[in-house]
Amino acid sequence: MSTHTEKTSTKGLAAIIGASSVGTLIEWYDFYIFGSLATIISTQFFPKDNPTAAFLSTLATFAAGFVVRPFGALFFGRLGDLIGRKYTFMVTLVLMGGATFAIGLVPKYETIGFFAPLLVLVLRLLQGLALGGEYGGAATYVAEHSPAGQRGFWTSWIQITATAGLFISLGVILVTKNSMEKASWEDWGWRIPFLVSIIMVYVSVLIRKNMSESPLFAKAKAEGKTSVNPLKESFGNKLNFKFVLLALFGATMGQGVIWYTGQFYAQTFLLKIMNIDFDQANTLLIIALMLGTPFFVLFGWLSDKIGRKGIMLTGMLLGVLCYRPIYEKMYQTTNLKNKEEVTANTKVEVKRELAPKSTTDSLITTTTNKSYVDGTTYKEVKKLTIVAGKAEADQPKAEVTKTVKINDSDKWTLIMMVFIQLIFVTMAYGPIAAFLVEMFPVKIRYTSMSLPYHIGNGVFGGLMPAIATYLVSTAKDANDVAEKAGQAIVNAQPYLEGLKYPMIVAGVCFVIGLLYIKEDKSIRD
């Protein structure tokens, strides 16, 4: 092939990837702004009398979008193998954009009661179905345009879109939040990131309209070699179903928990367990994401040279071995017990007033501000509602908000800890699209690769933040019960309990992948 032809081919492929990536990036943005705003959403669409339960309910709703992704993979995967890759992920893009826009319009719990979380759940399920069809289509489309021996490199650009979507969602949220008063942000401003996505979706639809069908699928269709029943051929055929199971339990299951631990659980841990200031936590996440993102392409490219399996399994093993020391380091970096307080600067302000929407109940707000020698500051706001006529034991629990603002040294320590996790993510995730595409033949590829990918990521990975938060909460409650009973605490490190889930899942996946997956880079046409 001449140099000119190679350049033209590379340019054309770059345009194809760009068109595919823009849509996929926007779908990830739409999907992840919900997770990025989980803390504030919990106050909008759920009852406020139990903040922990509201947050767990929000995480469960967030996770519901992941749980239905395999159903989206089956439905849209079948369509993609029957009518083509291009038209299928056009539909998923419009469905995702419409559902995201609608979340921004749902009235608060205070306005419509139970219908608020119900509507959000339905829209979240539609988002999950759409994403279930999007990723497989984009990865298959790019892989089927890529030259042999370069599929890892070219498909790794699709892998970037997930992290880029999270990155952009955090950026839009921070810009919007800091451009208005706090009260406005908490009242209606948080809706803006949901609403503006419709503009990005419209632009992406215009770009995708001009894309041509995948050449391998077009060739198979012209020759009458497309599948009549993709679901039956994917899961009814013993040999192919064996590959589906291997892809799930030997690759995507572990990759999924590594991905969501390194990005979403890291965010939850910073905000809810370490109580880091919202802007600071998301800013350091953005910096870590910027530093880590190029490694998706690096490991995708490297997988073309030395194989995909070894790189992915190494990423999983590193997660299993390193998560506990990494998260212990994160926690202790800002643990106020390790810092020297400037007691002269401690201020406590108590304010008593009528509770909102009441003429008899009282609201006592206690605000405590502390500062530390290393520049760290701490603010605690405790709101206690005293209901007239109720016994002390029956009074509602106090609502406590803790905020830690960290110094620059601690900030860079935390950035490094998240960045190290992102290296594990890029190792497990960078080569996965090419790896999955190469496991299945053209006529059932969209269906066959989408299901294990979305079970691994949507179910095993997507449930990670909710399960981990639940495990931490349960461990803390057990400690509280023991302490009240005058017994020794059950767990000295309850904040690390959430890591058991990804470590076990990734460990099992590593063993299965190591023993049973035989890698073959020759694409199965």
C-alpha positions as CSV (number, residue, x, y, z in Angstrom):
1,M,0.0,0.0,0.0
2,S,1.4,3.4,-0.9
3,T,2.1,6.1,1.7
4,H,-0.6,8.3,0.3
5,T,-3.2,5.5,0.6
6,E,-2.1,4.8,4.1
7,K,-2.6,8.4,5.1
8,T,-6.0,8.6,3.4
9,S,-7.0,5.4,5.2
10,T,-5.8,6.6,8.5
11,K,-7.6,9.9,8.0
12,G,-10.8,8.2,7.1
13,L,-10.6,5.9,10.1
14,A,-9.9,8.8,12.4
15,A,-13.1,10.5,11.0
16,I,-15.1,7.3,11.6
17,I,-13.8,7.0,15.2
18,G,-14.5,10.7,15.8
19,A,-18.1,10.3,14.6
20,S,-18.6,7.2,16.6
21,S,-16.9,8.6,19.7
22,V,-18.9,11.8,19.8
23,G,-22.2,10.0,20.2
24,T,-20.8,7.5,22.6
25,L,-19.2,10.2,24.7
26,I,-22.5,12.1,24.9
27,E,-24.3,8.9,26.0
28,W,-21.8,8.4,28.8
29,Y,-22.1,12.0,29.8
30,D,-25.9,11.6,30.0
31,F,-25.6,8.4,31.9
32,Y,-23.0,9.7,34.4
33,I,-24.4,13.1,35.4
34,F,-26.9,11.2,37.5
35,G,-24.1,9.5,39.4
36,S,-22.1,12.7,39.7
37,L,-25.1,14.5,41.2
38,A,-26.2,11.5,43.3
39,T,-25.7,13.5,46.6
40,I,-28.0,16.4,45.5
41,I,-30.5,14.2,43.7
42,S,-31.0,12.3,46.9
43,T,-32.4,15.5,48.4
44,Q,-34.7,16.3,45.5
45,F,-36.5,13.1,44.6
46,F,-36.6,11.2,48.0
47,P,-37.9,12.0,51.5
48,K,-35.5,14.1,53.5
49,D,-36.2,12.6,56.9
50,N,-33.4,9.9,56.5
51,P,-30.5,11.3,54.4
52,T,-28.6,7.9,54.5
53,A,-31.6,6.0,53.2
54,A,-32.3,8.7,50.6
55,F,-28.7,8.5,49.3
56,L,-28.8,4.7,49.2
57,S,-32.1,4.9,47.3
58,T,-30.4,7.2,44.8
59,L,-27.5,4.8,44.4
60,A,-30.0,2.0,43.9
61,T,-31.8,4.1,41.2
62,F,-28.4,4.8,39.7
63,A,-27.6,1.1,39.7
64,A,-31.0,0.2,38.2
65,G,-29.8,1.8,35.0
66,F,-26.9,-0.6,35.0
67,V,-29.0,-3.7,35.8
68,V,-31.1,-3.2,32.6
69,R,-28.1,-2.7,30.3
70,P,-28.0,-6.4,29.5
71,F,-31.6,-6.2,28.3
72,G,-30.7,-3.3,26.1
73,A,-27.7,-5.3,24.8
74,L,-30.1,-8.1,23.8
75,F,-32.7,-5.9,22.2
76,F,-30.4,-3.5,20.4
77,G,-27.7,-6.1,19.8
78,R,-30.3,-8.2,17.9
79,L,-31.4,-5.2,15.9
80,G,-27.7,-4.3,15.1
81,D,-27.1,-7.8,13.8
82,L,-30.3,-7.8,11.7
83,I,-30.5,-4.3,10.2
84,G,-27.0,-2.8,10.8
85,R,-24.7,-1.1,13.3
86,K,-25.3,2.5,12.1
87,Y,-29.1,2.8,12.5
88,T,-29.2,0.9,15.8
89,F,-26.9,3.3,17.7
90,M,-28.7,6.3,16.1
91,V,-31.8,5.0,18.0
92,T,-30.0,4.5,21.2
93,L,-28.5,8.0,21.1
94,V,-32.0,9.6,20.7
95,L,-33.5,7.4,23.5
96,M,-30.6,8.3,25.9
97,G,-30.9,12.0,25.1
98,G,-34.6,12.2,25.6
99,A,-34.5,10.3,28.9
100,T,-31.7,12.5,30.2
101,F,-33.5,15.7,29.2
102,A,-36.7,14.5,30.9
103,I,-34.9,13.8,34.2
104,G,-34.1,17.5,34.3
105,L,-37.9,18.2,34.1
106,V,-39.1,15.9,36.9
107,P,-40.7,17.8,39.8
108,K,-39.4,17.4,43.3
109,Y,-40.6,14.9,45.9
110,E,-42.2,17.7,47.8
111,T,-44.3,18.6,44.8
112,I,-45.5,15.2,43.5
113,G,-44.5,12.8,46.2
114,F,-43.9,9.1,45.3
115,F,-44.2,9.9,41.6
116,A,-40.9,11.8,41.7
117,P,-38.7,8.8,42.4
118,L,-40.9,6.6,40.2
119,L,-40.5,8.8,37.2
120,V,-36.8,9.1,37.8
121,L,-36.5,5.3,38.0
122,V,-38.4,4.8,34.7
123,L,-36.2,7.3,32.9
124,R,-33.1,5.8,34.4
125,L,-34.2,2.4,33.1
126,L,-34.6,3.9,29.6
127,Q,-31.1,5.3,29.9
128,G,-29.8,1.9,30.8
129,L,-31.5,0.2,27.8
130,A,-30.1,2.8,25.5
131,L,-26.5,2.4,26.8
132,G,-26.9,-1.3,26.5
133,G,-27.2,-0.9,22.7
134,E,-24.8,1.9,22.2
135,Y,-21.4,0.6,23.4
136,G,-21.6,-2.7,21.5
137,G,-22.6,-0.9,18.3
138,A,-19.8,1.7,18.5
139,A,-17.1,-0.9,19.4
140,T,-18.2,-3.3,16.7
141,Y,-18.4,-0.5,14.1
142,V,-14.9,0.8,14.8
143,A,-13.4,-2.6,15.0
144,E,-14.9,-3.6,11.7
145,H,-13.3,-0.5,10.1
146,S,-9.9,-1.1,11.7
147,P,-7.0,-2.8,9.9
148,A,-5.8,-6.2,11.2
149,G,-3.1,-5.8,13.9
150,Q,-4.4,-2.3,14.9
151,R,-7.8,-3.1,16.4
152,G,-6.6,-2.6,20.0
153,F,-5.2,0.9,19.2
154,W,-8.3,2.1,17.3
155,T,-11.0,0.7,19.5
156,S,-9.2,2.1,22.6
157,W,-10.4,5.5,21.5
158,I,-13.9,4.3,22.1
159,Q,-12.8,3.3,25.6
160,I,-11.8,6.9,26.3
161,T,-15.3,8.1,25.7
162,A,-16.6,6.6,29.0
163,T,-14.0,8.4,31.1
164,A,-14.3,11.6,28.9
165,G,-18.1,11.5,29.5
166,L,-17.5,11.4,33.3
167,F,-14.8,14.1,32.9
168,I,-17.2,16.4,31.0
169,S,-20.1,15.7,33.3
170,L,-18.0,16.8,36.3
171,G,-16.8,19.9,34.4
172,V,-20.3,21.0,33.4
173,I,-21.5,20.4,37.0
174,L,-18.7,22.5,38.5
175,V,-19.0,25.4,36.0
176,T,-22.8,25.5,36.5
177,K,-22.6,25.2,40.3
178,N,-20.0,28.0,40.6
179,S,-21.9,30.3,38.3
180,M,-24.8,30.8,40.7
181,E,-25.7,31.1,44.3
182,K,-25.7,27.9,46.4
183,A,-29.5,28.2,47.1
184,S,-30.2,28.5,43.4
185,W,-28.0,25.5,42.6
186,E,-29.7,23.4,45.2
187,D,-33.2,24.5,44.1
188,W,-33.0,24.3,40.3
189,G,-29.5,24.8,39.0
190,W,-28.6,21.1,39.2
191,R,-31.1,20.5,36.4
192,I,-29.1,22.5,33.9
193,P,-26.5,19.7,33.2
194,F,-29.4,17.3,32.3
195,L,-31.2,19.9,30.1
196,V,-28.2,21.1,28.1
197,S,-27.4,17.5,27.0
198,I,-30.2,17.7,24.5
199,I,-28.2,20.2,22.4
200,M,-25.2,17.8,22.4
201,V,-27.4,14.9,21.4
202,Y,-28.9,16.9,18.5
203,V,-25.4,17.8,17.2
204,S,-24.3,14.1,17.5
205,V,-27.3,12.9,15.5
206,L,-26.4,15.3,12.7
207,I,-22.9,13.9,12.7
208,R,-24.0,10.3,12.8
209,K,-26.5,10.7,10.0
210,N,-23.7,10.9,7.4
211,M,-21.9,7.8,8.6
212,S,-21.8,4.7,6.3
213,E,-22.5,1.2,7.4
214,S,-19.7,-1.1,8.7
215,P,-17.9,-2.6,5.6
216,L,-17.8,-6.1,7.1
217,F,-21.5,-6.1,8.0
218,A,-22.4,-4.5,4.6
219,K,-20.4,-7.3,2.8
220,A,-22.1,-10.0,4.9
221,K,-25.5,-8.5,4.2
222,A,-24.8,-8.3,0.5
223,E,-23.8,-11.9,0.4
224,G,-26.8,-13.0,2.5
225,K,-24.7,-14.1,5.4
226,T,-26.3,-12.1,8.2
227,S,-28.1,-13.9,11.0
228,V,-31.8,-14.7,10.8
229,N,-32.0,-15.2,14.5
230,P,-29.0,-13.5,16.3
231,L,-30.3,-14.4,19.8
232,K,-30.6,-18.1,19.0
233,E,-27.3,-18.3,17.2
234,S,-25.5,-16.3,20.0
235,F,-26.9,-18.2,23.0
236,G,-28.4,-21.4,21.6
237,N,-25.1,-22.5,19.9
238,K,-23.1,-24.3,22.5
239,L,-19.7,-23.2,21.3
240,N,-20.6,-19.6,20.9
241,F,-22.4,-19.6,24.3
242,K,-19.2,-21.0,25.9
243,F,-17.4,-17.9,24.5
244,V,-20.1,-15.6,25.9
245,L,-19.6,-17.1,29.4
246,L,-15.8,-16.9,29.2
247,A,-16.0,-13.3,28.1
248,L,-18.2,-12.5,31.1
249,F,-16.6,-14.5,33.9
250,G,-13.0,-14.3,32.6
251,A,-12.9,-10.7,31.4
252,T,-15.7,-8.2,31.7
253,M,-16.9,-9.1,35.2
254,G,-13.5,-8.2,36.7
255,Q,-12.9,-5.3,34.3
256,G,-16.3,-3.9,35.3
257,V,-15.6,-3.7,39.0
258,I,-12.1,-2.3,38.4
259,W,-13.6,0.4,36.2
260,Y,-16.3,1.5,38.7
261,T,-14.0,1.3,41.8
262,G,-11.3,3.5,40.2
263,Q,-13.8,6.1,39.0
264,F,-17.2,6.0,40.7
265,Y,-16.4,4.5,44.1
266,A,-13.4,6.7,44.4
267,Q,-15.8,9.7,44.0
268,T,-18.3,8.3,46.5
269,F,-15.5,7.5,49.0
270,L,-14.1,11.1,48.8
271,L,-17.6,12.7,49.1
272,K,-19.5,10.5,51.5
273,I,-16.8,8.7,53.6
274,M,-14.0,11.2,53.7
275,N,-16.5,14.2,53.5
276,I,-14.2,16.2,51.2
277,D,-15.7,19.5,49.9
278,F,-17.8,18.8,46.7
279,D,-15.8,21.2,44.4
280,Q,-12.4,20.0,45.8
281,A,-13.3,16.3,45.4
282,N,-14.5,16.7,41.8
283,T,-11.6,18.9,40.8
284,L,-9.0,16.4,42.0
285,L,-11.0,13.7,40.2
286,I,-10.9,15.7,37.0
287,I,-7.1,16.2,37.3
288,A,-6.6,12.4,37.9
289,L,-8.8,11.6,34.9
290,M,-6.8,14.0,32.7
291,L,-3.6,12.3,33.7
292,G,-5.0,8.8,33.4
293,T,-7.0,9.0,30.1
294,P,-4.0,8.7,27.6
295,F,-3.2,5.2,29.1
296,F,-6.4,3.8,27.6
297,V,-4.8,4.3,24.1
298,L,-1.4,3.2,25.4
299,F,-2.6,-0.2,26.6
300,G,-4.9,-0.6,23.6
301,W,-1.9,-0.1,21.4
302,L,0.3,-2.3,23.5
303,S,-2.3,-5.1,23.3
304,D,-1.8,-5.2,19.6
305,K,1.9,-6.0,20.2
306,I,1.9,-8.4,23.2
307,G,-1.7,-9.6,23.5
308,R,-4.8,-8.4,25.3
309,K,-5.4,-11.0,28.0
310,G,-2.2,-10.4,30.0
311,I,-2.7,-6.7,30.2
312,M,-6.3,-6.9,31.3
313,L,-5.7,-9.6,33.9
314,T,-2.7,-7.7,35.3
315,G,-5.0,-4.6,35.8
316,M,-7.4,-6.8,37.8
317,L,-4.7,-8.4,39.9
318,L,-3.2,-5.1,40.8
319,G,-6.6,-3.9,42.0
320,V,-7.0,-7.0,44.2
321,L,-3.6,-6.5,45.7
322,C,-3.5,-2.7,46.1
323,Y,-7.1,-1.4,46.8
324,R,-6.9,-1.7,50.6
325,P,-3.5,0.1,51.0
326,I,-4.6,2.8,48.5
327,Y,-7.9,3.5,50.2
328,E,-6.3,3.3,53.7
329,K,-3.8,5.9,52.5
330,M,-6.6,8.1,51.1
331,Y,-8.6,7.9,54.3
332,Q,-5.7,8.6,56.7
333,T,-4.5,11.5,54.5
334,T,-7.5,13.6,55.6
335,N,-8.3,11.9,58.9
336,L,-8.7,14.8,61.3
337,K,-7.5,12.6,64.2
338,N,-4.0,12.7,62.5
339,K,-4.0,16.6,62.4
340,E,-3.3,19.2,65.0
341,E,-6.3,21.5,65.6
342,V,-5.9,25.2,66.1
343,T,-8.3,25.3,69.1
344,A,-8.3,29.1,69.3
345,N,-10.0,29.3,65.9
346,T,-12.9,26.8,66.8
347,K,-16.3,28.5,66.5
348,V,-19.7,27.0,67.5
349,E,-22.9,28.8,66.5
350,V,-26.3,27.6,67.7
351,K,-29.5,28.9,66.0
352,R,-33.0,28.1,67.1
353,E,-36.0,28.9,64.9
354,L,-39.4,27.6,63.8
355,A,-39.1,24.5,61.6
356,P,-40.0,25.1,57.9
357,K,-43.8,24.8,57.2
358,S,-44.6,24.6,60.9
359,T,-45.9,26.9,63.6
360,T,-45.1,24.6,66.6
361,D,-41.9,22.6,65.8
362,S,-38.4,24.0,66.4
363,L,-35.3,23.6,64.3
364,I,-32.0,23.8,66.1
365,T,-29.0,24.4,63.8
366,T,-25.5,23.9,65.3
367,T,-22.7,25.0,63.1
368,T,-19.1,24.1,64.1
369,N,-16.0,25.4,62.3
370,K,-12.5,24.1,63.0
371,S,-9.1,24.7,61.5
372,Y,-5.9,22.7,61.6
373,V,-2.2,23.6,61.6
374,D,-1.6,22.2,58.1
375,G,-4.4,24.4,56.5
376,T,-7.2,21.9,56.6
377,T,-10.6,23.2,57.7
378,Y,-13.7,21.4,58.9
379,K,-17.3,22.5,59.0
380,E,-20.2,20.5,60.6
381,V,-23.8,21.6,60.3
382,K,-26.2,19.7,62.6
383,K,-29.9,20.3,62.1
384,L,-32.2,18.9,64.8
385,T,-36.0,19.2,64.5
386,I,-37.9,19.1,67.8
387,V,-41.4,18.0,67.2
388,A,-43.8,19.5,69.7
389,G,-45.6,16.9,71.9
390,K,-43.3,14.1,71.0
391,A,-41.2,12.2,73.6
392,E,-37.4,12.6,73.3
393,A,-36.9,9.0,72.2
394,D,-39.4,9.5,69.3
395,Q,-37.8,12.7,67.9
396,P,-36.4,12.5,64.4
397,K,-32.7,12.0,64.0
398,A,-30.5,15.0,63.5
399,E,-29.4,15.7,60.0
400,V,-25.6,16.2,60.0
401,T,-23.5,17.5,57.1
402,K,-19.7,17.4,57.4
403,T,-17.3,19.1,55.0
404,V,-13.5,18.9,55.0
405,K,-11.5,21.3,52.9
406,I,-8.0,20.0,52.2
407,N,-4.7,21.7,51.7
408,D,-2.7,21.5,48.5
409,S,-0.3,18.7,49.7
410,D,-3.2,16.4,50.6
411,K,-4.9,17.2,47.3
412,W,-2.0,16.0,45.3
413,T,-1.7,12.9,47.5
414,L,-5.3,12.1,46.7
415,I,-4.9,12.8,43.0
416,M,-2.0,10.3,42.9
417,M,-4.1,7.7,44.7
418,V,-6.9,8.0,42.2
419,F,-4.5,8.2,39.3
420,I,-2.9,4.8,40.4
421,Q,-6.4,3.3,40.4
422,L,-7.0,4.7,36.9
423,I,-3.9,2.9,35.6
424,F,-5.6,-0.4,36.7
425,V,-8.7,0.8,34.9
426,T,-6.9,1.6,31.7
427,M,-5.1,-1.8,31.8
428,A,-8.4,-3.7,32.3
429,Y,-10.5,-1.5,30.0
430,G,-8.3,-0.3,27.2
431,P,-8.0,-3.6,25.3
432,I,-11.5,-5.0,26.1
433,A,-13.4,-3.8,23.0
434,A,-10.9,-5.4,20.6
435,F,-10.7,-8.5,22.8
436,L,-14.5,-9.0,22.7
437,V,-14.9,-8.3,19.0
438,E,-12.3,-10.9,18.2
439,M,-14.2,-13.6,20.1
440,F,-17.3,-13.6,17.9
441,P,-18.2,-13.8,14.2
442,V,-19.6,-10.8,12.2
443,K,-23.1,-12.0,11.9
444,I,-23.8,-12.3,15.6
445,R,-21.0,-10.0,16.9
446,Y,-23.1,-7.1,18.1
447,T,-25.4,-9.4,20.2
448,S,-22.7,-11.8,21.4
449,M,-20.3,-9.2,22.7
450,S,-22.8,-6.7,24.1
451,L,-24.4,-9.1,26.6
452,P,-21.2,-10.2,28.5
453,Y,-19.9,-6.6,28.3
454,H,-23.1,-5.1,29.8
455,I,-23.6,-7.8,32.5
456,G,-19.9,-7.4,33.5
457,N,-20.1,-3.6,33.5
458,G,-23.8,-3.0,34.1
459,V,-24.5,-5.6,36.8
460,F,-21.2,-6.4,38.5
461,G,-19.6,-3.0,37.9
462,G,-22.7,-0.8,38.2
463,L,-23.8,-2.3,41.5
464,M,-20.4,-1.6,42.9
465,P,-21.0,1.9,44.5
466,A,-24.3,0.8,46.0
467,I,-23.0,-2.5,47.4
468,A,-19.8,-0.9,48.7
469,T,-21.7,2.0,50.4
470,Y,-24.1,-0.6,52.0
471,L,-21.2,-2.7,53.3
472,V,-19.5,0.4,54.8
473,S,-22.8,1.6,56.4
474,T,-23.4,-1.9,57.8
475,A,-19.9,-2.1,59.3
476,K,-20.3,1.3,60.9
477,D,-23.7,0.4,62.4
478,A,-22.2,-2.8,63.9
479,N,-19.5,-0.7,65.5
480,D,-22.1,1.7,66.9
481,V,-24.2,-1.1,68.4
482,A,-21.1,-2.6,70.0
483,E,-20.0,0.7,71.4
484,K,-23.4,1.5,72.9
485,A,-23.4,-2.0,74.5
486,G,-19.9,-1.3,76.0
487,Q,-18.2,-3.9,73.9
488,A,-15.1,-3.7,71.7
489,I,-15.8,-2.4,68.2
490,V,-16.3,-5.1,65.6
491,N,-14.2,-3.5,62.8
492,A,-11.3,-1.1,63.2
493,Q,-11.5,-0.1,59.5
494,P,-15.2,0.0,58.6
495,Y,-14.5,2.5,55.8
496,L,-12.6,-0.2,53.9
497,E,-15.4,-2.8,54.0
498,G,-16.8,-1.7,50.6
499,L,-13.6,-2.9,48.9
500,K,-14.4,-6.6,49.6
501,Y,-16.9,-6.7,46.7
502,P,-14.6,-5.6,43.9
503,M,-11.6,-7.5,45.3
504,I,-13.5,-10.8,45.4
505,V,-15.1,-10.3,41.9
506,A,-11.9,-9.2,40.3
507,G,-10.0,-12.1,42.0
508,V,-12.4,-14.7,40.7
509,C,-12.4,-13.2,37.2
510,F,-8.5,-13.2,37.2
511,V,-8.4,-16.9,38.0
512,I,-11.0,-17.9,35.4
513,G,-9.4,-15.7,32.7
514,L,-5.9,-17.0,33.5
515,L,-7.0,-20.7,33.4
516,Y,-9.6,-20.9,30.7
517,I,-9.2,-18.1,28.1
518,K,-7.0,-18.8,25.1
519,E,-6.3,-15.7,23.2
520,D,-6.5,-15.5,19.4
521,K,-6.0,-12.2,17.8
522,S,-7.2,-13.3,14.4
523,I,-10.7,-11.7,14.0
524,R,-13.4,-14.2,13.5
525,D,-15.2,-13.3,10.3
